[in-house]
Amino acid sequence: MPTNIVGMTFKPFPLLSTIIMMATSTLSLADVIDNGLRNRLEFFGVTKYELLPVDNSPEAVAKVELGRRLFIDPNLSGNKNISCMNCHHPMLGTSDGLPLSQTEDGKGVLRRNSPGLFNIGDKFNVNMFWDARVNYHPGNKIFTTPEPSLNGANPKSVEITSVMKSALAAQAIFPLVNVEEMKGRPGDNEIANAKDNLEAWDLIIKRITTKSDPGKYVTLFNRAYPETVSEKKINIGHAGEAMAAFMAVQFQSNTSPFHRYVAGDNSAMSAQEKRGLSVFINRGNCIACHQGSLLGNNTFLTSVGVPALGARPFVADRGRGEINKEFHRDYFFKTPSLINVALTAPYMHNGAFKTLREVINHYNNVEKSLNDFDITPRKSEFKVDVEVLNSQAQKDDIFYSIQANFLKRGLGLTPAELDDLEAFLTGALTDPKWKPMPKPQGRNLK
């Protein structure tokens, strides 16, 4: 039977056993398996992943260095106590290892999990944040954001939007003006006291160009943007574009076994990982959402029936349904890339699942997962008391928001298939470049 998901129909490919029977005698079994997998990967647009072109011009080099400095600088936060790197640390899978990220004062939690940044600068990443509330249309060069003055064909703050070239650049500037993420509360500091986002952004630029490390930021801005001849012309758009340039270059990843396999190296993945890839494509139908060379490009939004949890007293997080009154997309969140997914636990928009095995068990029987979900054993992982929406009506609301019928039915994978799928996700998709360094043994090195 064809599988329907969000208006699209996919006819399942033949099982590997069928393909093997169809093979000619001139091909080895390994060749048949690899050829079958490659044909299906090509169908779903999974091709060799190319890194961004190297730009060694003085301006580009200066922009990346400026972005690096801004990314790790707590002076961009209202209370000078947190930087972007706190929630996106390279040694924590470019996330923070927490189910729900902490608030800027360390006393509470945010509504959502901090996503990883691997390949975040990919050209197809036009939606940012779990609910895609920041969008950039590269053809029309139009932003859609929570700040009206940046939006549309003729934005009021064109001096900002004319500098930014991507959704990532726009995304980078919004945590700076979020009360719980980085800005702080009114009365805490001059940035938190600003009357609106524009004033707050201006105060941040003023702070880093005239008070913190005087002169050095101005020099970096001027090197990165030669047309900017004084701090009076520097605006938050320059900072956002620089941080985007840094993240796009710094967090690239394309040397996982999976990427090497797609590039033509049949020996890059183990036999079990190849079986797992077959499950990913066929029986699991994971590739229906996680398409492309990054197995998900952060553009597709859907509901997968994730249990709803948050700090007590918790109000349901309806994801995209909270944006522009898109109630028909309640509980819809972005489908992220799976590259290096083993490094970015816990999982889902709210960190509901601690391991990848828990994630695939959820997909294997979503209805059971929703009904049986219990956060009690994990409460110590949270900074504050958390609760789960547990009434049957609330669970039904989440379950029936799922549009993909194959997910509602559950995948029905066997234990062996679950093992193979987990092996693919944990082994084949992990880039050795980004594996955490082992902890030193023996003496306690300082």
C-alpha positions as CSV (number, residue, x, y, z in Angstrom):
1,M,0.0,0.0,0.0
2,P,1.3,3.5,-0.8
3,T,2.3,5.6,2.3
4,N,0.8,9.1,2.5
5,I,2.4,11.9,4.5
6,V,1.3,15.5,4.4
7,G,-0.2,15.3,1.0
8,M,2.6,13.2,-0.6
9,T,2.5,9.6,-1.5
10,F,5.5,7.3,-1.3
11,K,5.5,3.7,-2.8
12,P,7.7,1.5,-0.7
13,F,10.8,0.2,-2.5
14,P,11.2,-3.6,-2.8
15,L,12.9,-5.3,0.2
16,L,16.5,-6.1,-0.1
17,S,15.6,-9.8,-0.4
18,T,13.5,-9.0,-3.5
19,I,16.3,-7.0,-5.1
20,I,18.8,-9.8,-4.4
21,M,16.6,-12.3,-6.3
22,M,16.4,-9.9,-9.2
23,A,20.2,-9.5,-9.4
24,T,22.2,-10.9,-12.3
25,S,24.7,-13.6,-11.6
26,T,27.5,-11.2,-12.5
27,L,27.1,-9.2,-9.4
28,S,28.2,-10.1,-5.9
29,L,25.7,-10.0,-3.0
30,A,27.6,-6.9,-1.6
31,D,27.3,-5.2,-5.0
32,V,23.6,-5.8,-5.1
33,I,23.0,-4.4,-1.6
34,D,25.1,-1.3,-2.3
35,N,23.5,-0.7,-5.7
36,G,20.1,-1.1,-4.2
37,L,20.8,1.4,-1.4
38,R,22.4,3.9,-3.7
39,N,19.4,3.8,-6.1
40,R,17.1,4.6,-3.2
41,L,19.3,7.3,-1.8
42,E,19.4,9.0,-5.2
43,F,15.6,8.9,-5.3
44,F,15.4,10.8,-2.1
45,G,18.0,13.4,-3.1
46,V,20.8,12.0,-0.9
47,T,24.0,12.8,-2.8
48,K,27.6,13.6,-2.0
49,Y,27.6,16.5,0.5
50,E,29.9,19.3,-0.5
51,L,31.2,21.7,2.1
52,L,30.8,25.5,1.6
53,P,33.3,27.0,-0.8
54,V,36.4,28.3,0.9
55,D,36.6,32.1,0.9
56,N,40.0,33.3,2.0
57,S,39.4,37.0,1.2
58,P,40.5,39.4,4.0
59,E,36.9,40.4,4.5
60,A,35.6,36.8,4.8
61,V,38.4,35.8,7.2
62,A,37.8,38.8,9.3
63,K,34.0,38.2,9.3
64,V,34.5,34.6,10.6
65,E,36.9,35.8,13.3
66,L,34.5,38.5,14.3
67,G,31.7,36.0,14.5
68,R,33.8,33.7,16.6
69,R,34.5,36.5,19.1
70,L,30.8,37.4,19.3
71,F,29.7,33.8,19.7
72,I,31.8,33.3,22.8
73,D,31.4,36.8,24.3
74,P,29.1,37.1,27.4
75,N,29.0,40.8,26.9
76,L,26.3,40.4,24.4
77,S,23.9,39.2,27.1
78,G,22.2,41.7,29.3
79,N,23.8,40.6,32.5
80,K,27.1,39.7,30.9
81,N,26.7,36.2,32.2
82,I,26.0,34.0,29.2
83,S,27.2,33.6,25.6
84,C,25.9,31.7,22.6
85,M,28.4,29.0,23.3
86,N,26.8,28.2,26.7
87,C,23.9,26.6,24.8
88,H,25.9,25.5,21.8
89,H,29.2,24.1,23.0
90,P,31.4,22.2,20.6
91,M,32.2,19.5,23.2
92,L,28.5,18.9,23.8
93,G,27.5,18.2,20.3
94,T,27.0,21.9,19.6
95,S,24.2,21.8,22.1
96,D,24.2,21.8,25.9
97,G,23.4,18.2,26.8
98,L,20.2,19.3,28.7
99,P,16.6,18.3,28.1
100,L,15.5,21.9,28.4
101,S,18.1,24.7,28.3
102,Q,18.6,26.8,31.4
103,T,17.5,30.4,31.6
104,E,20.2,33.1,31.6
105,D,20.3,33.3,35.4
106,G,20.6,29.6,35.8
107,K,17.5,29.3,38.0
108,G,15.0,28.1,35.5
109,V,14.5,26.3,32.2
110,L,13.5,27.4,28.7
111,R,10.5,25.8,26.9
112,R,12.7,23.9,24.5
113,N,15.8,21.9,23.9
114,S,18.9,23.6,22.4
115,P,19.4,22.2,18.9
116,G,22.8,21.2,17.5
117,L,24.5,23.4,14.9
118,F,26.0,20.9,12.6
119,N,25.8,22.2,8.9
120,I,23.6,25.0,10.2
121,G,24.9,27.2,7.3
122,D,23.6,24.9,4.6
123,K,21.9,26.8,1.8
124,F,18.6,24.9,2.4
125,N,18.3,26.0,6.0
126,V,15.8,28.8,5.5
127,N,13.8,28.2,8.7
128,M,15.2,28.8,12.2
129,F,14.1,27.8,15.7
130,W,12.0,24.7,16.4
131,D,8.8,26.5,15.2
132,A,10.4,28.1,12.2
133,R,9.5,31.6,13.4
134,V,12.5,33.0,11.5
135,N,12.4,32.4,7.8
136,Y,14.4,33.8,4.9
137,H,13.4,33.6,1.2
138,P,16.7,33.7,-0.6
139,G,15.1,34.4,-4.0
140,N,13.1,37.4,-2.9
141,K,15.5,38.3,-0.1
142,I,12.6,38.7,2.4
143,F,12.7,37.9,6.1
144,T,9.9,36.7,8.3
145,T,10.7,37.1,11.9
146,P,9.1,38.0,15.3
147,E,10.3,41.6,14.7
148,P,8.0,43.4,12.3
149,S,10.5,46.0,11.3
150,L,12.7,43.4,9.7
151,N,9.9,41.8,7.6
152,G,8.6,42.1,4.1
153,A,9.8,43.5,0.8
154,N,10.3,47.0,2.2
155,P,11.4,46.5,5.8
156,K,11.4,49.5,8.1
157,S,14.9,48.5,9.4
158,V,16.5,48.1,6.0
159,E,19.9,49.1,7.4
160,I,19.8,45.8,9.3
161,T,18.2,43.5,6.8
162,S,20.4,44.7,3.9
163,V,23.5,43.3,5.8
164,M,22.0,39.9,6.6
165,K,22.1,37.2,3.9
166,S,20.5,34.2,5.6
167,A,17.9,33.0,8.1
168,L,20.9,32.0,10.3
169,A,22.0,35.6,10.5
170,A,18.6,36.7,11.6
171,Q,18.3,33.8,14.0
172,A,21.5,34.8,15.7
173,I,20.2,38.1,16.9
174,F,17.0,37.0,18.6
175,P,18.3,35.1,21.6
176,L,20.0,38.4,22.5
177,V,16.7,40.1,23.1
178,N,14.9,37.2,24.7
179,V,14.3,37.8,28.4
180,E,15.0,34.3,29.5
181,E,17.7,33.4,27.1
182,M,20.2,36.3,27.2
183,K,18.6,39.7,27.8
184,G,17.6,39.4,31.5
185,R,14.6,41.1,33.1
186,P,13.7,44.8,33.3
187,G,15.6,46.4,36.1
188,D,18.6,44.0,35.6
189,N,20.5,46.0,33.0
190,E,20.2,48.7,30.4
191,I,19.5,46.3,27.6
192,A,16.7,44.6,29.5
193,N,15.3,48.1,30.1
194,A,15.1,48.9,26.4
195,K,11.6,49.8,25.1
196,D,11.8,47.4,22.1
197,N,14.1,45.1,20.2
198,L,15.6,47.8,18.1
199,E,16.7,49.8,21.0
200,A,18.1,46.7,22.8
201,W,20.1,45.7,19.7
202,D,21.5,49.3,19.5
203,L,22.5,49.1,23.1
204,I,24.3,45.8,22.6
205,I,26.3,47.3,19.7
206,K,27.1,50.4,21.8
207,R,28.2,48.2,24.7
208,I,30.7,46.1,22.7
209,T,32.1,48.9,20.6
210,T,32.5,51.6,23.2
211,K,32.8,49.9,26.6
212,S,33.9,46.3,26.3
213,D,37.4,45.8,24.9
214,P,37.4,49.3,23.4
215,G,38.5,49.6,19.8
216,K,39.2,46.0,19.1
217,Y,35.6,45.1,18.1
218,V,35.5,48.3,15.9
219,T,38.6,47.2,14.1
220,L,37.2,43.7,13.5
221,F,33.9,45.1,12.3
222,N,35.7,47.4,9.9
223,R,37.9,44.6,8.5
224,A,34.8,42.4,8.0
225,Y,32.8,45.3,6.5
226,P,35.1,47.8,4.9
227,E,32.2,50.1,4.1
228,T,31.6,50.5,7.9
229,V,34.0,53.2,8.8
230,S,32.9,54.0,12.3
231,E,31.0,52.4,15.2
232,K,28.1,54.7,14.4
233,K,27.4,52.7,11.2
234,I,27.7,49.3,12.9
235,N,24.3,47.7,13.6
236,I,23.1,44.3,14.9
237,G,22.8,43.1,11.3
238,H,26.6,43.1,11.0
239,A,26.9,41.1,14.2
240,G,24.2,38.6,13.1
241,E,25.9,38.1,9.7
242,A,29.3,37.6,11.3
243,M,28.0,35.0,13.8
244,A,26.3,33.2,10.9
245,A,29.5,33.2,8.9
246,F,31.4,31.7,11.9
247,M,28.7,29.0,12.6
248,A,28.4,28.1,8.9
249,V,32.2,27.5,8.6
250,Q,33.0,26.2,12.0
251,F,30.3,23.5,12.4
252,Q,30.5,21.8,9.0
253,S,30.5,18.0,8.9
254,N,30.8,15.7,5.9
255,T,33.2,12.9,6.9
256,S,30.9,10.5,8.7
257,P,30.8,6.9,7.5
258,F,27.5,7.7,5.9
259,H,28.8,10.7,4.0
260,R,31.8,8.7,2.8
261,Y,29.5,5.9,1.7
262,V,27.3,8.2,-0.3
263,A,30.5,9.7,-1.8
264,G,31.3,6.2,-3.2
265,D,33.2,4.3,-0.5
266,N,31.3,1.0,-0.1
267,S,33.5,0.0,2.8
268,A,32.7,3.1,4.9
269,M,29.7,1.5,6.6
270,S,29.5,-1.8,8.3
271,A,27.1,-4.6,7.2
272,Q,24.9,-3.8,10.2
273,E,24.9,-0.1,9.4
274,K,23.9,-0.8,5.9
275,R,21.0,-3.0,7.1
276,G,20.1,-0.1,9.4
277,L,20.1,2.3,6.4
278,S,17.8,-0.1,4.6
279,V,15.4,-0.1,7.6
280,F,15.7,3.8,7.7
281,I,14.6,3.9,4.0
282,N,12.1,1.0,3.7
283,R,10.5,-0.4,6.8
284,G,10.9,2.6,9.0
285,N,10.1,5.1,6.2
286,C,12.2,7.6,8.2
287,I,13.5,9.1,5.0
288,A,10.0,10.4,4.2
289,C,10.8,13.3,6.5
290,H,14.6,13.1,6.9
291,Q,15.5,13.6,3.2
292,G,18.4,15.1,1.4
293,S,22.2,14.8,2.0
294,L,21.9,15.8,5.6
295,L,18.9,13.5,6.3
296,G,16.7,16.5,7.2
297,N,17.3,20.1,6.3
298,N,15.4,21.9,9.0
299,T,12.7,23.0,6.5
300,F,10.0,20.4,6.9
301,L,7.6,20.8,9.9
302,T,5.5,18.0,11.2
303,S,4.0,16.4,14.3
304,V,5.5,13.1,15.4
305,G,3.5,12.8,18.6
306,V,6.1,13.8,21.1
307,P,4.9,13.8,24.8
308,A,4.4,17.3,26.1
309,L,6.5,18.4,29.1
310,G,7.8,21.5,30.7
311,A,8.4,23.5,33.9
312,R,5.5,23.4,36.3
313,P,2.9,24.9,35.8
314,F,3.1,23.8,32.2
315,V,1.1,25.0,29.3
316,A,1.2,22.9,26.2
317,D,3.8,23.9,23.7
318,R,2.0,23.9,20.4
319,G,5.0,24.6,18.2
320,R,4.2,26.0,14.8
321,G,0.6,26.2,15.9
322,E,1.5,29.2,18.0
323,I,2.8,31.2,15.1
324,N,0.4,33.4,13.1
325,K,-2.5,31.4,14.5
326,E,-1.6,28.3,12.4
327,F,-3.8,26.1,14.6
328,H,-3.9,23.4,11.9
329,R,-0.3,22.8,12.6
330,D,-0.5,22.4,16.4
331,Y,2.5,20.4,17.7
332,F,4.4,20.8,14.5
333,F,8.1,21.2,14.9
334,K,11.1,21.2,12.5
335,T,12.6,18.0,11.2
336,P,16.3,18.4,12.0
337,S,19.3,16.9,10.2
338,L,20.4,13.6,11.7
339,I,24.1,14.1,11.0
340,N,26.0,13.6,14.3
341,V,22.6,12.8,16.0
342,A,24.3,10.5,18.5
343,L,26.2,13.5,19.9
344,T,23.2,15.8,20.5
345,A,21.2,13.9,23.2
346,P,18.6,14.4,24.6
347,Y,16.2,14.4,21.8
348,M,13.1,16.1,20.4
349,H,12.1,19.8,20.8
350,N,11.7,19.3,24.6
351,G,14.4,16.6,25.4
352,A,11.6,14.1,26.0
353,F,13.8,11.1,25.1
354,K,17.3,10.5,26.6
355,T,18.6,8.0,24.1
356,L,18.2,7.3,20.4
357,R,16.8,3.9,21.3
358,E,14.0,5.7,23.2
359,V,13.4,7.8,20.0
360,I,13.0,4.8,17.7
361,N,11.0,2.9,20.3
362,H,8.6,5.9,20.3
363,Y,8.3,5.8,16.5
364,N,7.8,2.1,16.6
365,N,4.6,2.5,18.6
366,V,3.7,6.2,19.1
367,E,0.4,5.6,20.7
368,K,1.9,3.3,23.4
369,S,4.8,5.8,23.9
370,L,2.4,8.7,24.5
371,N,0.3,6.7,26.9
372,D,3.1,5.2,28.9
373,F,5.5,8.2,29.0
374,D,6.7,9.0,32.5
375,I,9.3,11.7,33.3
376,T,9.6,10.7,37.0
377,P,12.8,8.7,36.7
378,R,14.5,11.7,34.9
379,K,13.3,14.6,37.1
380,S,16.8,15.0,38.6
381,E,18.0,16.1,35.1
382,F,15.9,19.2,35.3
383,K,16.8,22.4,37.1
384,V,13.2,22.8,38.2
385,D,10.1,20.7,38.8
386,V,8.6,19.5,35.5
387,E,5.3,18.0,34.5
388,V,3.8,16.1,31.6
389,L,0.4,16.6,30.0
390,N,-1.1,13.3,31.0
391,S,-4.9,13.6,30.6
392,Q,-6.3,11.3,27.9
393,A,-7.8,14.3,26.1
394,Q,-4.4,16.0,25.9
395,K,-2.7,12.8,24.7
396,D,-5.4,12.4,22.1
397,D,-4.9,16.0,21.0
398,I,-1.2,15.3,20.4
399,F,-1.7,11.9,18.8
400,Y,-4.3,13.1,16.3
401,S,-2.1,16.0,15.2
402,I,0.1,13.4,13.5
403,Q,-0.6,13.6,9.8
404,A,1.4,10.6,8.7
405,N,-0.7,7.5,9.0
406,F,2.3,5.2,9.0
407,L,3.4,6.9,12.3
408,K,0.0,6.6,13.8
409,R,0.0,2.9,13.1
410,G,3.5,2.5,14.4
411,L,6.5,1.2,12.5
412,G,6.3,-2.4,13.8
413,L,10.0,-3.0,13.5
414,T,11.4,-6.3,14.9
415,P,14.1,-6.2,17.7
416,A,16.7,-7.0,15.1
417,E,15.6,-4.1,12.9
418,L,15.6,-1.8,15.8
419,D,19.2,-2.8,16.6
420,D,20.2,-2.3,13.0
421,L,18.5,1.1,12.8
422,E,20.2,2.2,16.1
423,A,23.6,1.1,14.7
424,F,23.1,3.2,11.6
425,L,22.0,6.3,13.6
426,T,24.8,6.0,16.2
427,G,27.7,4.7,14.1
428,A,27.3,5.7,10.5
429,L,26.1,9.2,11.1
430,T,28.8,10.2,13.5
431,D,31.7,12.2,12.0
432,P,35.0,11.3,13.7
433,K,36.0,14.9,13.5
434,W,33.3,15.7,16.1
435,K,33.6,12.8,18.5
436,P,34.3,14.0,22.0
437,M,37.9,13.5,23.1
438,P,38.3,10.6,25.6
439,K,38.7,11.6,29.2
440,P,42.3,11.2,30.4
441,Q,43.1,8.2,32.5
442,G,45.3,7.9,35.5
443,R,46.5,11.1,37.1
444,N,44.1,14.0,37.4
445,L,45.5,16.4,34.9
446,K,44.9,20.1,35.6
